[in-house]
Amino acid sequence: MTLEQAREKLAKYGQGHVLKYYGELSQKERQSLLDQIEATDMSILEACRHREELTRKGKITPLKAMQLQEIEACRESFTATGLEVIRQGKVGAVLLAGGMGTRLGSDDPKGMYNVGITKELYIFQCLIHNLMDVVRQAEKWIHLFVMTSEKNHDATAAFLKEHGYFGYKEEFVHFFKQEMAAATDYQGRIYLEDKGRLSTSPNGNGGWFSSMKNNGLLDFVQKQGIEWLNVFAVDNVLQRIADPCFIGATIQKNCVVGAKVVRKNAPDEKVGVMCLEDGRPSIVEYYELTRELMNARDENGEPAYNFGVILNYLFHEKELENMMTSRMPLHVVEKKIPYLNDAGEFVNPQEPNGYKYESLVLDMIHQLESCLPFEVERNREFAPIKNRTGVDSVESARALLQANGVEL
């Protein structure tokens, strides 16, 4: 992109101020800024003026989950179906690992955090070992796609290579960077994080498939004949990945997406819950749950919205391709955004000062016709690490790992 082309694009969206310091930059810095301007989707910025409309929910009704008793009764059949498609090379795994370990007191990528006590045991190591269980069971390697971010890509790739991918075959590990979205003030004006760089943040966990596609991996997926992608978050060290029983159940029930869920431990637990929204599968975030929904009961007297998602989903790849023909819904999230003020001084705000723009997995699910909520035992598959201590912490995850026989 030339300077003139950049000016034209910025003028179209009222963002001309981002070139304020262009004359002070080196040639390399100028080119970097022009490249960033070219890559940035500025059409989304108008969304901040319609923020309230974007968050409106439709009519919420219950969506029944496949519960443990039914799963256990059909486990042999489900597992056989799942193993068959894995052995045919039709299943891939996608690890969402773009985050940093800041809340854990680490400056490294979150997956590099050591949860061991008497020995080293990294989050990445736990996840790969869980995936290796299925590789051994199926006697078939599964392609693992690792989504990083521009902040942690080099460190993540180097760490996994240095540790020999914890026993995973290198040729089956593929990295791609998550796309970034501009961060703005409350009027939709893009912040600068330094004189030659727009302030950006990852485009949300719903951006993983478009990021795969734009990084050239969709061609690889198609060439390999991969039909199902199991997407999972980096922070749950107990989760089962490419679980044959889960895959088989989703296929046998003719659903185009499966969602692993756990029974909530309290009505107000901070997990999104599976539901129907205007008759289509959806997820209501915990902060959107009204008291009425929390207290609603089904025909058996059980809580009607009782199954929380754990960010472990199985998507039919062709359905995702179809979804990409239209724009994903956008979430405008209020955040604290470091920026340069009008005097060119760096400011690290203590309070929210603008918006970040994200797409979310829950919206991907809502665009699909059918979803199987698949219950798992929370003490065997749900050990999220979000904090250093307390609920969903390093402490609680260590206790659950030990309870499941993992040596720390």
Disulfide bonds with the S-S distance in Angstrom:
none
